[in-house]
Amino acid sequence: MSRGGEMVYIPDDSDFSSFRDQCESLEGWHCRYNKAGVTVWSQGQEESCTVQKIKTRISCKDVPAETLYDVLHDTRYRSKWDSNMIETYDIGRLTVNADVGYYSWKCPSPLKNRDFVTLRSWLPLGNDYMIINYSVKHPKYPPRKDFVRAVSLQTGYLIKANGDGACILYYLTQVDPRGSLPKWVVNRVSQFVAPKAMKKIYKAGLKYPEWKRRHDPGYKPWVYPEQNTLPSVSLAELSVQHAESLENIDETGLPEEHLSTSDHEA
C-alpha cells in the first residue's frame, strides 16, 4: 500500500475509495468458494511465485454494521473469538483515525508462530465502515527470535449496512507469511481458511452486544477519540516493512496437511 514503496503514510480518502472499489468489483477476480452465504475470490495465479490477493464476503443477518465495526476494533474482545491469536495490543496513536499495533498468531507445529507490526487506519462513511492496514517497521518492536515476522502488503475490512440490523462484510488481504513456505501453498491454504475466519467474525458480532454491556460499555476510543490514551507516534519513527528484508526461516520438508495460515486481523 505504501506510495512509491518507501514512504510510510496515513491512508487518505483516495486510498479508502480504492479499497472499497477492490472489495466491490468482480473484474479480475476468480471465484474459489461460494457456499452458505460466504464467497471467496482470488486475484492472481495460485501457482504463482507471488502471494495472491484474497477477498471474502459474508452476509451477516442480525448484526448491524456498527456492531461488526466495534468487534473488529475491540482488542479486549478479540481473545473471545480469535482462537489463533497469541497477543495483540496498540503501540501508539498517529491521528484520530490511525494507529500502530502488534498482532501475533499461532501456527500449527512444526511451523514457527507469526507476528505483524502494522499501521492501521479506519473511516466511517455514513452507514458503511472501512478498516485497512499495511506492515511497517517500528524501532522499538523489531522481529523477535521466537516469531517469523509476516508482512501485510494490504489487508482490510469493508462493512456495508444491508437493511435493518444486518450487514455485509468484505475482507481483502494480501499477506506474505515469510519463512520458506512456497507461495502456492500459501495461496491454496488461504482460500480454505478464509470462510472459517469470516464465520468466526459473524458469530462474534452476534455475541458482542451482550459482552460489551458487561465490559466497560461506554469505552470505544475508535468512536470517541478523546478516550484514546495511547502515546503519540510520529510517522518519522516508522519505515515500510519490505518482505525481502526479513530473514528467511527454514521450514522446508513439511507435509502439506500441516500447512495453514491464520484467521488473522486487520
N, C-alpha and C positions, 0 to 999 in steps of 0.2 A: 504493500500500500504506500510505502514511503515515496515521495516525489523525487525523481532522479536517482533513487536508490540509496542516497547518502544522508539526507537531512531528515531529522525527526520533526514531525509537525503534528498539530492538532487538526483532525479532520474538520472540514468546513461543509457548508450546505451542498456544494457540488459533489463532495465525496459521499455524503449521505444519499443524495439523489442518484448517483451512480450505483451505490449499493442496492437501493430499492429497485432500480431497473434490472440489475442482475437477478434479484430474487424473483421478480415478476415475469421476466422474459423467458420464453421457451426456445428461442433461436440459439442454435449451437449447443443445446443441452440434450443428453441422451437419457431417456427414462430407464432406470435399472430395477425399480421396485415400485409396485402400486397395489397396496392391499390394506384393507381395514382403515381407510382414511389417512394412510401415510404414503407419500410418494417420495422417491429418491431419484435424483438426476446426477449425472456426472458430465464434466466438460474436459475433453482431452482423452487420449488413448489409455486404456487400462494397462497395456504392456509397456507404456512409455517409461523413459528414464527420468521423468519429472512427476511430481505429485499432482494428481488431478484436483480440480475444484469439485467439491461435493455439495449438493443442495438438497435439502429435505423440507417437506411441507406436511403439516398435520393440522386437521380441523379439531378445535378444542371446544366442544359443547360445554355449556355451564361454567366456563372460565372467561370472565371479562378480560379484555386486552390489558387493562391497567393492573390486574392481579398477576398476570403472567410476567409483566414488566417488573413488578416488585419481586417476584420469585427469582428472576434472573439476576437481580441486583443484590438480594439479601444474603450476604455471606454467612450470617448466623444460621440461616435456614438450610444452607447448602448441604450440610452433613446429613440432613434428614432424608435427602433424596438422591444424592450423588455418591453412590457406594464405591466408586473408583477413586474419589478424592482422598488424598492424604492430608493436604493442608492448603488453605487459601487465605490470603489477607491483603489488605490495601496497603501500599507502601507510602503513597503521598498524593497530594492533590495538585493538579495543573491549572484547572479552571473550574467554574461551577458545573461543567458537564464533561470533565475529562480527568482521569487519574491514572496512576501506575499501580499495577498489582502483581501478586505472585500466586501461582497455582501449581500444585504437584499432584500426580495421579499414579495409581498402581498399575503395573503391567504384569501379565502372568509370567511366572518363572519358566525359563531362565532369563527372560528379558530384564534389563535394568529399568527401574522406575523413571518417569519423565517429569520435567517441570518446565514452566514458562515464566518469563517476566514480560508483561505486555502493557502497552499504552491503550487504554480503553476510553471510548467516548460515546455519549448517548444523546439522543434527540427525540423528545416527544413532538409529534406533528398532528394536532387535532386528536383524533381517536386512535392514531397509529403511533408506534414506538419503534425506535431502532437503537441497537447497541452494537458497536463494532470495535475490533481491536487488531493490533499487529505487534509483533515482538520488538522489544527494544533492549538495549544494554544499560544497566544501572551500575555505577562503580561499587556500590555497597552490596550488590546482590549478584556476584559473579557465578558462573557454573559451579556446582557442587560435585564432589567426588562420588557421592552416593546416588547421583541422578544423571541422566542424559538430558542436556538442555535442548528441548524441542523448539521449533520455530513456527510461529503463526505468521504466514505471509499475509493472510486476510481471513478473519473469522467474524461472524456477526449474526444477529437476530433481527428479523423484521416481524413485528406483531401487528396484525391488522384486525381492527374490530370487524365482527361479522354478525350483524344483527344484535338483538338484545341479549346481553350477558354471554356472548360467545366470541371466539376469535380464531384467526388462522395464524399459525406460527411458521415462519420460514427460518431455517438455519443454513447458512452458507459458510463453508470453510475450505481453506487450503492450508494444510499444516504439514510441515516436514518433521517427522518424529526423530530424525537423525539416527545415530547408531549405524549399523550396517544392514538394516532391513532393506531388501530390494523394494524399489518403488512400486513394482507391480503388485507386491504383496500388500503394501500399504493401501494402494488403490482398491484392491479387491476387498480387503477386510473392512475398509471404511464404509463401503456400500452396505455391508451386513450389520455393522454396528449402529449406523445412523437411525434406523427405525426404532430400535430398542431405546436409544437415548432420548428420542422425541417423546416416546410414550411415558418415560420416566418424568420428563418435564411436565407433561399434561397432567399426570397423576399428582405431581407436586402442586400444581395450580389448584386442583380440586381441594387439597387439604390445607393450603396456605392460610385462608382467612381464619379458620379456627385456631391454627397455631399462632398466628400473629396477634390474635386477641389476647393471648396469654403471654406474649413476649414483647413487651415494650411497643404497644400498637401505634403510638404516635411517632416512633422513630423511623424516619425514612429520609436519610440525607441525600439520596438520589432524587428526591422530590423537593425536599426543603434544604437547600444548600447551607443555610445558616446553622444547621445541625452538624455540619461536617467539621470535625476537629482534627483531621489529618494534617500533618506538616506539609508545607508547600514544597513542590519540586519544580525546579527550573528546567526548561527544555534543554538548556545548555549542559545540564548534567547527563543527558541521555544521548545515546547514539543508536543507529539502526543495528539490529542483530542479524547479520548475514549468516545463512546456514553454513556456507563453505568455510567460515572462520572458526567453526566449532570442531572440537576433536571428534574423530570417528571412532566410536566404541565398537569393538568386535563382538558381534552377536551371531556369527555365522554358524551353520550346521544345525539350525533349529528346525524341528518338524513343523510343517505348515499349520497343523491344527493348534499349535501353541501360540501362534501369532495373532495379536489383537491390538487394536488401538482403543483409546479411552472414549467415554461419553463426555468429553471434556467441555469446558466452559468457553464463554466469551468474556 
